[in-house]
Amino acid sequence: MKVQTLLVLMCTVFLLGACNSDDTQAEAEKEFEGDNSVSHKQEAEENTNEEDFLRFATDSVEELMRQEPGIYKGDHYNEELIFQEISSFPSDIPAEEFYYRLLALMAEDFREEQELIDSFQVQYDSVTATPEEEIKINQEEMEENRLNVQILLDASGSMSQEMEGTTKMTIAKEAVKTFVSSLPEAAHVSLHVYGHEGRDEPEVSCQQTETMYELSPYEEGAFENAINSFEATGYTPIARAIEEAGAQFPEKGEHVMYIVSDGHETCGGDPVLAIKAMQESGVSAVVNIIGFDVEEDERAALEAIANAGDGDYFSANSAASLTETFTIQSQDLKLAWLQWENSNTLNALHSQNTQTLDLLHTQNSATLRSLTETNRMILIVNGSSQNFDFDASDVTRLIQDRGTMIRNHLKDSLESFRQDVKETGTELRQDIREKGTSERNQLD
């Protein structure tokens, strides 16, 4: 009997031990699974404790933009998890505290933009060596710095008018031939014509511009044939000529456009806008205007084209003055200074465009992020406000005020920077042009 009792006790102890072991293991497994499932929630709770959410209680937009974002920002946005988080908020929570806690969960990241605003500086490269300082460059550098010259020649009906016993068209052609023949041997040249089609037919003439000599090294016979293949007859689509000729400039090189015209645009186009569009497309070209026997009331329109193209306006009222204008442009040392001027002007313009586009991209990106934040937060408020005592419109107003404040801060700051970039670039290009002009004038 004693033996049987002892055996029963031993079995009971064994069974109890086994049960305790199983219970301990199950509890451990449950604890592990629980830890794993709530880790994200704990992270959210850490972001909504009193010390954390009160960082958004500031009237300083700069400080707001320097704050770390919520864990549900951007691509991490998850409505279901956000609703789970705010379900633990007390029902009598004040509207302002609810707003701060919601920001701790959902605020977007504006730290990079504020860092840019805090540290932005206008940056332009130093001007290159002047012609006297130039050294021999290798073939690759020659390609990068090749001079590409496009002549846009007016062949409208007014160019058929007589001057000094011949026509203005004939005089212009001779001056152009003299000019291109004296360009540096490495330069590429192109001849683009407008107004040579559609006499008394604006619907034809205004739609027709044509490249008579493709951008390439100068070859006298081929260029002679090209320039003698048309006559003056139609209207004056300067804007279209700029658009079509500008598209032919290569990616590399220093691009210069000379527009020879005896009058303004007559086809309803806007040459100034055409030049801006060309520059914004990535083509940096200096545009010079040679006004040939231009009426005084039309001169301002041509000067505006030259100004838009960071170029010069040259006036020629006779055959001799037109030839002289082209001759001046072709003299070797003066052309070297012109190349220096054009190169550095284009570099400054390119730098200005790059900085302006970068600032605009930053503003657009951050503005879109702010609008997304506003819309998402209002959606969460509207979907949960019935569980709280506060008026949902009070929280909505705080959300909208934050968005407006951030977007205005971005707009004011980055627009100011873009203006600084523009003004600095304009001053730099003006200094470069003045130096180049001064040096060329000293060679007279």
Order of alpha helices (4+ residues) and beta strands (2+ residues): alpha-alpha-alpha-alpha-alpha-alpha-alpha-beta-beta-beta-alpha-beta-alpha-beta-alpha-alpha-beta-alpha-beta-alpha-beta-alpha-alpha-alpha
